[in-house]
Amino acid sequence: MTMLRLHKIFRYSPSKFTVLLGFLLLQIFLTPIAGKTIFLQQILYFYTYLVLLSAVTAIVESKAKLRIFVIFYITSFICSVLFFRDNSIHWLAMSEASDVVMIAIAIWGILIFMRKQKKVTRDLISGAICIYMLCGLLWANGYSLCMLYDRGAISGIDLSESIFGVRNLLVYFSYVTMMTIGYGDMLPANSMARALVMLQGLFGQMYLAVFVAGAIGMFLSQRDENKIIEKIEEDVKLRKH
């Protein structure tokens, strides 16, 4: 039932990306509230990807991409369950890799949907911000994969934390890196982590400066054009009277 309701929201709502953005922002605040409770963190984790599944099924038109997304969603779920049962990093690595594919498909689906729209709306601007936030999660998965096979890939992380605790720290590190804040509390310590950091920093700057700023500029330009057209139409009506 939850899946069906979410699907209807993303399928028919004129503010589908605003809804998705609201959920992504809400997740940032819900994660620390869930704290170290594994059960609550698991619910939040899988609900996040359920929301993405609902969004993808409503936005992506390619059946092949939808099938791939569903396959990797099921794979991630099964591998996560097996990890908590066997505590094997290989299951966790497969789950993280599946998450990377899912997020990449979600980002691609949003981009294709946005390209097909004739006008830039407030909701499309929300979609552009959704892509930015999803890219933060994408890179967090990349850092997680680095740490699974090299525990010292990123320094400053307390590995005695639960898997969700470490994951939350990597998400924080990812967004701080993408925004080029650079507090220095966590640092990349091997070549792969450094490469990911450089790519993410470059992406974060270019995306905000080019794509988001361009979308906002087009929106403002369209709004001004609409005002001019409305004014001309009003003048024409007054002259007729």
N, C-alpha and C positions, 0 to 999 in steps of 0.2 A: 504493500500500500504506500509506504514512504517513497519507494522508487517511482511509483506511478505519479504521485503528487509532484515530486521534484521534476519529473519528465515534463509534466503539463506546464509547470512554471517556466521552464527553459524553452519549451516549444512555442508557447502562445503569449507569454508575457512580453510587452514592449520594453521592459526593463530587465531582461534576462541577465545581462552582464553586471548590472548594478546589484542584482540579487547575489550573483556569484562573488562579486567583490566584497559585498557585505559579509558573506560567510567566511571568506578568506581572512578578512580583517578580524572577524569575531574569533576565528581559530587562534589568532595570536594571543588574545586575552584568555581564552578558555584553557590553553595549554598549561600555563602556570597554575591555574585554579585546580586543574586535575592533579597537579603536583606529582608525587612519586607513586601514586596509586596505579598499578599496572593495568587493572581492569578498566579504569576510566580513560587511561591513555590509549588502550587498545580500541575502545569504543570511538574515541575521537579520531584515531588514525583511520579506521575502516570507514567511518562516516564521511570523512574528508574525500576519500576515493569513491564513495557511493555518490556524493554530490558531483564529482567530476564525471563519473559514469553517466549520470542523468544528463549533465550538460552536453557531453559528447554525443550521446544518442539523439539528442534534440537538435544539435547544431550540425554535426558532420553528416554529409549526404552519402559519402562513399561507404558502401556496405563492407568492402574489404577492410577499411580502417576500423569500422565498428567491430568487426569480428576480431581483428587483432587486439583492439582495446579490451574486449571482453575476455579473450584468451589470457592476456597478461594480467587482467584484474583477478581472474580465478587463480592463475599461477601465483601471484603475489600473496593472495589469501592463504592458499594451501601451504606455500613455503613458510609463511609466518607461523602458521599453526605447527608445522613440523619443527621449526626452530625452537619454539617454546617447549616442545616435547623433548627434542634430542639435544638442544643447545649447541647445534653445529653451525659454524659461521658460513658454511657453504649454502645452507638453506636461506640464511639471512642475506647473503650476497645475491642469490637468485631473486629473492623478494625485492631487494633494492634495485636490481637491474630491471625487473619488471615494472617497478614504479617509474623508472626513468623513461621507459617506452610509453607508458600511459600518459605521463605528463607531457611528453613530446607530442603525442597525438592530440591531446587537448589543446596545446598551444597552436599546433598547425591548423586544427579545426576552427579555432577562433579567428586566426589570421585569414583563412579562406572565406569564412563567413563575412568578415569585415570588408574584404576586398570586393565582395559582390554588392555591397550596399551603395546606393547612389548618393546618399547624403550622410554627412557626419553629424551624429546626434550625441546627446549627453551619454546615452547608453553605450555607444561605440567608444567614447572616451573611457568609460568604465571598463570596457573590454580591453582596451590598450593597457590599462593599469593592471587588469587581471593577468595579462600575459607577463608583465613585469614581475608580479608576485609569484606566478607559477614558475618562472625561470629561477627565482630564488630557491624554490623547493627542488627544482631540477638539479641545480648545482649542489644543494645540500646532499642529495642522493649520491652525487659524484664524490663528494668528500667522504661520505660514509663508506663507499666502496674502497676508497684509498685507505681508510683506517682499518677496514676489515683485514686487509692483507699487509698492512704496515701500521701497527698500533701507534707509532710515533710520527705518522704523516702530518699531523697537526698538533703542535705543542700547546700546552695550556688547558687541555681537557682532562678532567678527572675521570679516569677509566673505571673507577670503582662505582660510578653512577650506574643506574639501570640502563638498559638499551634505549629506553625512551628518553632518559635524562641526557645521554650522549647525543641522541638524535636532535633534541631540542637545542642543545648547544651548537650543533652543526648548522641548524637552520638559522640561528642567531648569527653565527660566523658568516654564513652565506649572504644574508641581507646586509650585514655591516660591510662586507667586501664589495657587494654590488653597488652600494651607495658611496663607496670609497671613503668611509668614515675612518677606518683604521685605528681602533682604540689600542691595539697592540697587546690585548690580553690573550689572544690566540694567534698563532703564526704558522704558516705552512713550513714543514720541515723536510720534505723530500721533493724531488723534481716534478713528479706528477701533480702533487698538491699545488706547487708553485705555478705550474702551467695552467691549472684550472683557475687559480686566483687571478692570474694576469688576464686570461680570457674573460672572466666574469667582470673584472673591473673595467675592461675595455667595452664590453657589451653594455654594462650599466650606464656608462657615460654617453655612448653613442645612441642607445635606445631612447633615453630621456630627451637628449638634445635634438634628435632627428625625428623619430617616429611620434612620440607623444606630443612634443612641441608642434610638429607639423599638423597633427590631428586637431589640436586645440586651435591652431591658427586658421585651419579650414573651417572649423565650427564657427569661430567668431566672424570670419569673412562671410559665410552663408547667412549668419544672423543679420549682419549689416545689410546684405543684399536684400533680404526679406523685408527689412524695415524700409528700404528705399522703394521697393516695389509696392509695399502697402501705402506709402505716402503718395506715390504717383497715382495709384488707384483711387485714393481719397480725393486728390486734386481733380481727377477726371470726373468723378461723381459730382463734386461741387460745381464744376463748370457746366455740366449737363443741367443741373437744377437752376 
